[in-house]
């Protein structure tokens, strides 16, 4: 390690002088900016190692006004967050992108109405550079809260707004829920099934509404007795399947709006002596490994790239928080609707 003559730690200016480039170029190179050529970046890194330069994070925060931390806010009880593999995959994708960007993940849960004030105080306290918001219900105050704060945010899923409103100007990443549901129900129709039921998710969430709309797109004259609302949990799927069999015992197919609920539905069908797929064809939504392949029979389901959507959310957030002076003027991206596809297994 090389020190300055007075014994002080090397500075950014020392690195710039030794590298033969400007101070701003050194800063960009250290932070991985694509505006700096690989050769210059490598030379700067060599000088950083020779001098033993350590960036002053406190000073960097004052200059850049960045915390290198992102809040992930999930409106779900803790016991569901750590049981449902959907959230595990989403968080894994988010973390991968945050690591790539050199940022930390701060997880915040909203389980009770009083939690909004606590979470709002934290988000408004300049602790994070932005927020990723999950499991939002209709009229959830979170998006408006972060907008009032001026905090960049990306939503996990299309916001469910009032009639005549599109997306409220919020950035979001979502799957093609409606299109995926249409493909699933069309497949059931192609199998010759005529009494096709559906178990929806909670209808105060946009994903559940969109999947129900996709079901209705194919079955324009669907019987209300063939539609039962669930809650995206295993037990919710079991309860909804029991209700369906009580109202429509002659059903011969079920499109279920999540794999976890499909697992609960499958258990009830087996307990009632219904063979899948001989008596009742069953399709889920998510494609959660290894859950779907461990079912008996393995579950036909609509695949969405959950981990990839987590990465996209984080990437979209960074595009909204980036400093144009540092990255060449990157502009915020539009919201993203990720494609889905039907994965055929033995349940339908």
C-alpha positions as CSV (number, residue, x, y, z in Angstrom):
1,X,0.0,0.0,0.0
2,X,1.3,3.4,-0.9
3,X,0.6,6.4,1.3
4,X,0.9,10.1,0.6
5,X,4.0,11.9,2.1
6,X,2.1,13.3,5.0
7,X,0.8,9.8,6.0
8,X,-2.8,10.5,4.9
9,X,-4.9,7.9,3.1
10,X,-4.8,8.1,-0.8
11,X,-7.6,10.1,-2.3
12,X,-9.6,9.9,-5.5
13,X,-7.3,12.7,-6.9
14,X,-4.2,10.6,-6.2
15,X,-5.8,7.7,-8.2
16,X,-6.7,10.1,-11.1
17,X,-3.2,11.6,-11.1
18,X,-1.4,8.2,-11.2
19,X,-3.9,6.8,-13.8
20,X,-3.6,9.8,-16.1
21,X,-7.3,10.4,-16.3
22,X,-9.8,12.8,-14.7
23,X,-11.3,12.5,-11.3
24,X,-14.8,11.9,-12.8
25,X,-13.4,9.1,-15.0
26,X,-11.9,7.4,-11.9
27,X,-15.3,7.7,-10.2
28,X,-17.1,6.1,-13.1
29,X,-14.5,3.3,-13.4
30,X,-14.7,2.4,-9.7
31,X,-18.5,2.3,-10.0
32,X,-18.5,0.1,-13.1
33,X,-19.9,2.7,-15.6
34,X,-20.2,1.4,-19.2
35,X,-19.0,4.9,-20.3
36,X,-15.4,3.9,-19.4
37,X,-13.5,1.6,-21.7
38,X,-12.3,-1.8,-20.3
39,X,-8.7,-0.8,-20.7
40,X,-9.1,2.4,-18.7
41,X,-11.2,0.6,-16.0
42,X,-8.4,-2.0,-15.7
43,X,-5.7,0.7,-15.4
44,X,-7.7,2.5,-12.7
45,X,-8.3,-0.7,-10.7
46,X,-4.5,-1.4,-10.8
47,X,-3.7,2.0,-9.4
48,X,-6.5,1.6,-6.8
49,X,-4.7,-1.6,-5.7
50,X,-1.2,-0.1,-5.8
51,X,-2.2,2.9,-3.7
52,X,-4.6,1.0,-1.4
53,X,-7.4,3.5,-2.1
54,X,-10.6,2.9,-0.3
55,X,-13.7,4.9,-1.3
56,X,-15.2,7.0,1.4
57,X,-18.7,5.7,1.5
58,X,-20.0,8.5,3.7
59,X,-18.6,11.1,1.3
60,X,-19.9,9.1,-1.6
61,X,-23.4,9.2,-0.2
62,X,-23.2,13.0,0.3
63,X,-22.1,13.5,-3.3
64,X,-24.4,10.9,-5.0
65,X,-27.3,11.0,-2.4
66,X,-27.4,7.2,-2.7
67,X,-27.7,4.7,0.1
68,X,-27.1,1.6,-2.1
69,X,-30.1,0.0,-0.5
70,X,-33.5,-0.9,-1.8
71,X,-36.7,-1.7,0.2
72,X,-38.8,-4.6,-0.7
73,X,-42.2,-4.1,0.8
74,X,-44.5,-7.2,0.9
75,X,-48.2,-6.9,2.0
76,X,-48.4,-10.4,3.3
77,X,-48.2,-12.1,6.7
78,X,-44.8,-13.4,7.6
79,X,-45.9,-17.1,7.7
80,X,-47.0,-16.9,4.0
81,X,-43.9,-15.1,2.8
82,X,-41.6,-17.8,4.0
83,X,-43.8,-20.8,2.9
84,X,-45.0,-19.7,-0.5
85,X,-42.2,-20.6,-3.1
86,X,-43.5,-17.8,-5.3
87,X,-42.0,-15.1,-3.0
88,X,-38.8,-17.1,-2.6
89,X,-38.2,-17.0,-6.3
90,X,-39.1,-13.4,-6.7
91,X,-36.8,-12.4,-3.9
92,X,-34.0,-14.5,-5.3
93,X,-34.3,-12.7,-8.7
94,X,-34.3,-9.3,-7.0
95,X,-31.3,-10.1,-4.9
96,X,-29.3,-11.3,-7.9
97,X,-29.8,-7.9,-9.6
98,X,-29.1,-5.9,-6.4
99,X,-25.8,-7.8,-5.9
100,X,-24.9,-6.9,-9.5
101,X,-25.7,-3.3,-8.7
102,X,-23.8,-3.3,-5.4
103,X,-26.9,-2.6,-3.4
104,X,-28.5,-4.2,-0.3
105,X,-32.0,-5.5,0.1
106,X,-34.1,-4.3,3.1
107,X,-37.2,-6.4,3.6
108,X,-40.3,-4.8,5.1
109,X,-43.6,-6.6,5.8
110,X,-47.1,-5.2,6.2
111,X,-49.3,-7.5,8.1
112,X,-51.6,-5.1,9.9
113,X,-53.1,-1.7,9.1
114,X,-50.8,-0.1,11.7
115,X,-47.8,-1.3,9.8
116,X,-48.4,1.3,7.0
117,X,-47.3,4.2,9.3
118,X,-44.2,2.3,10.5
119,X,-43.2,1.4,6.9
120,X,-44.0,4.8,5.6
121,X,-41.8,6.5,8.3
122,X,-38.9,4.2,7.3
123,X,-39.3,4.8,3.6
124,X,-39.5,8.6,4.1
125,X,-36.4,8.6,6.2
126,X,-33.9,8.6,3.4
127,X,-32.7,5.1,4.2
128,X,-33.2,3.6,0.8
129,X,-32.9,4.7,-2.9
130,X,-36.2,3.1,-4.0
131,X,-38.8,0.5,-3.2
132,X,-40.2,-2.6,-4.8
133,X,-43.9,-3.2,-3.8
134,X,-45.5,-6.6,-3.7
135,X,-49.0,-8.2,-3.2
136,X,-50.8,-4.9,-3.5
137,X,-54.6,-5.0,-3.0
138,X,-57.2,-2.6,-4.5
139,X,-56.9,0.8,-2.9
140,X,-53.6,-0.1,-1.2
141,X,-52.1,3.3,0.0
142,X,-48.5,2.2,-0.6
143,X,-48.1,3.4,-4.2
144,X,-49.5,6.8,-3.4
145,X,-47.4,7.0,-0.2
146,X,-44.1,6.5,-2.1
147,X,-45.2,8.8,-4.9
148,X,-45.8,11.6,-2.4
149,X,-42.4,11.0,-0.9
150,X,-40.7,11.3,-4.3
151,X,-39.3,7.8,-3.7
152,X,-38.8,5.8,-7.0
153,X,-40.8,2.6,-6.9
154,X,-41.7,-0.4,-9.0
155,X,-44.8,-2.5,-8.4
156,X,-44.8,-6.3,-8.6
157,X,-47.9,-6.7,-10.7
158,X,-50.3,-4.4,-12.4
159,X,-52.0,-2.0,-10.0
160,X,-55.8,-2.6,-9.6
161,X,-57.3,0.8,-10.0
162,X,-60.8,2.2,-10.5
163,X,-62.8,2.0,-13.7
164,X,-61.4,4.0,-16.5
165,X,-57.9,4.1,-15.0
166,X,-55.0,2.3,-16.7
167,X,-51.9,2.0,-14.5
168,X,-52.0,5.3,-12.6
169,X,-48.6,6.2,-14.0
170,X,-46.9,3.6,-11.8
171,X,-44.1,1.4,-13.2
172,X,-44.7,-2.3,-12.8
173,X,-43.6,-5.8,-13.9
174,X,-46.2,-8.4,-14.4
175,X,-46.9,-11.6,-16.3
176,X,-49.4,-12.0,-19.0
177,X,-52.0,-13.3,-16.6
178,X,-55.0,-13.0,-18.9
179,X,-53.2,-14.5,-21.9
180,X,-51.9,-17.4,-19.8
181,X,-55.3,-18.1,-18.4
182,X,-56.8,-18.1,-21.9
183,X,-54.2,-20.6,-23.1
184,X,-54.9,-22.9,-20.1
185,X,-58.7,-22.9,-20.6
186,X,-58.4,-23.4,-24.3
187,X,-56.3,-26.5,-23.7
188,X,-59.1,-27.8,-21.4
189,X,-61.7,-27.2,-24.1
190,X,-59.5,-29.0,-26.7
191,X,-59.5,-32.0,-24.4
192,X,-63.3,-32.1,-24.8
193,X,-64.1,-30.9,-21.2
194,X,-67.4,-29.2,-21.0
195,X,-67.9,-28.4,-17.3
196,X,-64.8,-26.3,-16.7
197,X,-64.6,-24.6,-13.3
198,X,-62.1,-22.1,-12.0
199,X,-60.6,-21.3,-8.6
200,X,-59.6,-17.6,-8.6
201,X,-57.2,-15.8,-6.4
202,X,-58.4,-13.0,-4.1
203,X,-60.3,-10.6,-6.4
204,X,-58.9,-7.5,-4.8
205,X,-55.6,-8.3,-6.6
206,X,-55.0,-7.6,-10.3
207,X,-53.4,-10.9,-11.1
208,X,-56.5,-12.8,-9.8
209,X,-58.9,-10.5,-11.8
210,X,-56.8,-10.9,-15.0
211,X,-56.7,-14.7,-14.7
212,X,-60.5,-14.8,-14.2
213,X,-60.9,-12.5,-17.2
214,X,-58.8,-14.9,-19.3
215,X,-61.1,-17.8,-18.2
216,X,-64.2,-15.8,-19.2
217,X,-62.6,-14.8,-22.5
218,X,-62.8,-18.5,-23.6
219,X,-66.0,-19.4,-21.7
220,X,-68.2,-16.5,-22.6
221,X,-71.3,-18.1,-21.0
222,X,-69.5,-19.5,-17.9
223,X,-71.8,-20.7,-15.1
224,X,-71.4,-18.6,-11.9
225,X,-71.5,-21.9,-9.9
226,X,-68.3,-22.9,-11.6
227,X,-66.4,-20.0,-10.2
228,X,-65.2,-19.9,-6.6
229,X,-62.7,-17.4,-5.1
230,X,-59.6,-18.6,-3.3
231,X,-56.7,-16.9,-1.6
232,X,-53.5,-18.2,-3.3
233,X,-52.8,-20.7,-0.4
234,X,-52.9,-24.5,-0.3
235,X,-55.8,-24.5,2.2
236,X,-57.6,-21.9,0.2
237,X,-57.4,-24.1,-2.8
238,X,-58.7,-27.1,-0.8
239,X,-61.7,-25.1,0.6
240,X,-62.6,-23.7,-2.8
241,X,-62.4,-27.2,-4.4
242,X,-64.8,-28.5,-1.7
243,X,-67.2,-25.6,-2.4
244,X,-67.1,-26.3,-6.2
245,X,-67.9,-30.0,-5.7
246,X,-70.8,-29.1,-3.5
247,X,-72.3,-26.7,-6.1
248,X,-71.2,-28.5,-9.3
249,X,-70.5,-32.2,-8.6
250,X,-70.4,-32.9,-12.4
251,X,-67.5,-30.6,-13.2
252,X,-64.8,-32.3,-15.4
253,X,-62.0,-29.7,-15.3
254,X,-60.6,-26.9,-13.1
255,X,-58.3,-24.0,-14.0
256,X,-56.7,-22.9,-10.7
257,X,-55.1,-19.5,-10.4
258,X,-52.0,-20.7,-8.6
259,X,-50.0,-23.9,-8.1
260,X,-50.4,-23.8,-4.4
261,X,-54.1,-23.7,-4.6
262,X,-54.0,-26.5,-7.2
263,X,-52.2,-28.6,-4.7
264,X,-55.0,-28.1,-2.2
265,X,-57.6,-28.8,-4.9
266,X,-55.8,-32.0,-5.9
267,X,-55.9,-33.3,-2.4
268,X,-59.7,-32.7,-2.1
269,X,-60.3,-34.4,-5.5
270,X,-58.3,-37.4,-4.4
271,X,-60.1,-37.6,-1.0
272,X,-63.5,-37.4,-2.9
273,X,-62.5,-40.3,-5.2
274,X,-62.1,-38.2,-8.3
275,X,-59.2,-39.3,-10.6
276,X,-57.0,-36.7,-12.2
277,X,-57.0,-36.3,-15.1
278,X,-59.5,-39.1,-16.0
279,X,-62.5,-37.6,-14.1
280,X,-61.2,-34.1,-13.6
281,X,-58.5,-32.3,-15.6
282,X,-56.5,-29.8,-13.5
283,X,-54.3,-26.9,-14.5
284,X,-52.5,-24.4,-12.3
285,X,-50.6,-21.2,-12.7
286,X,-47.0,-20.3,-11.8
287,X,-44.9,-23.4,-12.5
288,X,-43.2,-23.6,-9.1
289,X,-40.4,-26.1,-9.0
290,X,-40.2,-28.7,-7.5
291,X,-43.9,-28.4,-6.3
292,X,-45.6,-29.1,-9.6
293,X,-43.4,-32.1,-10.5
294,X,-43.9,-33.6,-7.0
295,X,-47.7,-33.7,-7.3
296,X,-49.3,-36.9,-8.2
297,X,-50.0,-36.6,-11.1
298,X,-47.5,-33.9,-12.0
299,X,-49.3,-30.6,-12.6
300,X,-49.9,-29.0,-16.0
301,X,-49.6,-25.3,-15.4
302,X,-48.9,-21.9,-16.8
303,X,-45.3,-20.9,-16.6
304,X,-44.2,-17.4,-15.6
305,X,-40.6,-16.5,-15.1
306,X,-40.9,-15.4,-11.5
307,X,-37.2,-15.1,-10.8
308,X,-36.7,-13.2,-14.0
309,X,-39.5,-10.8,-13.2
310,X,-37.7,-10.1,-9.9
311,X,-34.6,-9.2,-11.7
312,X,-36.6,-7.0,-14.1
313,X,-38.2,-5.2,-11.2
314,X,-34.8,-4.3,-9.7
315,X,-33.4,-3.4,-13.1
316,X,-36.4,-1.1,-13.8
317,X,-36.0,0.5,-10.4
318,X,-32.3,1.3,-11.0
319,X,-33.2,2.8,-14.4
320,X,-35.5,5.2,-12.5
321,X,-32.9,6.1,-9.8
322,X,-29.8,6.3,-12.0
323,X,-28.0,9.7,-12.1
324,X,-27.8,10.9,-15.8
325,X,-24.4,12.5,-15.1
326,X,-23.0,9.1,-14.1
327,X,-24.5,6.7,-16.7
328,X,-25.0,8.7,-19.8
329,X,-28.6,9.8,-19.3
330,X,-30.4,6.5,-18.9
331,X,-34.1,7.0,-19.2
332,X,-36.7,5.2,-17.1
333,X,-38.1,2.1,-18.9
334,X,-41.7,1.4,-19.5
335,X,-43.7,-1.2,-17.5
336,X,-43.0,-4.8,-18.5
337,X,-45.6,-7.5,-19.2
338,X,-43.6,-10.8,-19.3
339,X,-44.9,-13.7,-21.6
340,X,-46.3,-16.9,-20.2
341,X,-46.6,-20.4,-21.7
342,X,-48.5,-23.6,-20.9
343,X,-46.3,-26.5,-19.6
344,X,-48.1,-29.8,-20.3
345,X,-47.7,-32.6,-17.7
346,X,-50.0,-35.4,-16.6
347,X,-52.8,-33.6,-14.8
348,X,-54.4,-32.3,-18.0
